[in-house]
Amino acid sequence: MLNALGEGEVSSKVVKTLALGLIEATDIFLIGIVLFIVSLGLYALFVDATLPLPAWLEVHTFDDLKSQVISVVIAVLAVLFLGDAVRWDGRPELLSFGAAIALVVAALTLFLNTKPAKKD
């Protein structure tokens, strides 16, 4: 069946290529968000603590900044794995790569959820 441009149906290869492009663009966008969060956080910590920021972006300590960056890094890792899953050609390396990412995500989550005791 022809579409309005006179071309045939869209093949699954074209859809896969488009999906990979969108996934890679999302990955780059998330890395940009990490850089933005770090720059705003460092600015708020060292230059101007009264910088008007949304509540989810407020940074008062390095722990706040680490938590926000780690959260986005986990999303970047998930998008990275998704890109490899879309590119997957049936080889078993994807399982070990996914397990490695899951281990890193678990370690980062554990790091986020364990707070050291504050010294008074």
Secondary structure, DSSP 8 states (H G I E B T S, - for coil): ---TTS-----HHHHHHHHHHHHHHHHHHHHHHHHHHHHHHHHHHHT-TT----GGG--SSHHHHHHHHHHHHHHHHHHHHHHHHHH--S-THHHHHHHHHHHHHHHHHHHHH-------
